[in-house]
Structure formats: structure tokens, C-alpha cells
Amino acid sequence: MTSKKSRNPIFYIYAFLAAFIALYHINKYFFPSANEHATRHLIFVGICTICVFGLIKRPAWFLYFFGALMLQQLYSHGSQLINQWKEVHTVNYTDLIVVVMMPVIFVSLLRNRHATP
């Protein structure tokens, strides 16, 4: 018998997004911008790989891992979003998507945790 964890397709979509982000960071590792550190991108390749696994398998520890990642991303991308708005009154849509999607995925993980036997 399959559990609700294995049947919820939204987590496969989230895992696909994490894999796409890992590919982005692989590209930025090999071709960093002038003011970027390639090592930072390599670290996020690892983090995204953990997220792909965690979003598909959803072990108990992953909720805490993702919660910590969400807080870091909200601080980082949220700060960039606010600063860019203050300086030039434009929105970086990548930052906006991260700030919106991280809590959505976290809530999905919380709901899934409570829905499974």
C-alpha cells in the first residue's frame, strides 16, 4: 500500500524546481559573474540536491533542513528585494519568486507531515 507521501504530485514539481535551480548553480559555478564566489554556487548545488531527495522522499529531518534553508533564503533574497526596491524602484522577480515559494513549499511539507499516518 502506498502512503500519501508517495502519491502527492506537487512534491515532484517542487523537486523538479530544485533540480532546475541546481543546474543554474552548476552553470554559475563554472561561469561565475565578476563579483560572485564560485564556491557559494557549489554549496547550493549540494543543498539543491538534498532538496530534490527530501522533497521526493520527505524524511522527518527534512522539514527542519528546509525550514532553516527557508529562513536563510528569506533573509538573503528578501533583503535583496527590499534593497533593490529602495534604490531603483524595480523588482527582481527571481528574488520575489524565492520569497513567495519557500513558505509555500514549507507549508506543503507541514501539511503533508500531518496528513500522513
N, C-alpha and C positions, 0 to 999 in steps of 0.2 A: 504494500500500500504506500502511495506517495504522500508526502506531507504537503501542507500548504506552502512551505518554504520552497519546494521544488516546482510548484505549479504557478507561482506568481510571475507573469512575464515582464512586469515592469522592471524587475531587478536585472533581467537580461539586457534591457535597454540601458539601464544605468551602467552595467558592466561594459557595454559597447562604448558608451561615452567615456568611461575611464580608460579603455584601451585606446581610443582616439586621442585622448589627452596624453597618454604615454607616448604615442607616436609623435605628437607635437614636441614633447620634451626630448625625445631621441633626436629629432631634427635639430632642435635648438642646442643640444649637446655638441653635435658635430659642426653646427653653423651658428654659434652664438653672436649676438649683437655686440657692438663695441663695449657697452657698459654692463654686460652680463657675465656672470661666472658660469662656465660650463658645468662645473661640479654640482651646482644647485639643480640644474636640469637633470643630471644623472640621478640625484637623490629622488626627484619627483618621478622618474621612470620607475624606480623601486616602489615608491608609495602608490603609484597608479596600478602597478602590478598586484600589490597587496589588495587594492580596492577591487580589481577585477575578480580575484579569488573570493574575497569577502562578500562581495555583492551576489555572487552566484551561490556560494556555499553557506553564507551567513552564520559562521560560528559565533558563539556567545561573546567572545572577546572583541569581535569586530565592531560592535556597537560603540565600545569605548575608544577604539582606534579611530573610527570615523568621527566620533564626537570631538576628539582632540584635533583631528585634521580640519573639521568644520570650523572650530574656533580660530585656528591659525589662518585659514583661508578668509574667514570673515574679517579678521583683523587686517590681513595683508591687502586683499582685494577691496575691502570696504574702505580702508584708508586711502588707497589709490583713487577709488571712485570719488570720494569726498574731496580730496586734494585737487584732482583734475577739474571737478566742477567749480571749486573756489577760484582756481587760477584762470581757466579759459572757458568756463561755462559750456563744456562739452561732456558727453558721457562716453566712457569706454565700455562698449557693450560686452566685451569679454568679462570685465570686472563685474558688471551688472548681472550677467548670467550666472557667474560663480556665486555671487552674494544671494541670489534667489534660489538657485538649485541645491546648494549644500544643505540648507534647512529642509527643503522638500524631501531630499533623499534621506536625511536623518529621521524625519518624521515617518517616512515609509518604513525604515528599519525598526523604529519603535513600535509602530502598529503591527508589523509582521511578527515581532517578538512576542507581542501579547496575543496574537491570533493563533500561534502555533501551540500544539499540545505539549 
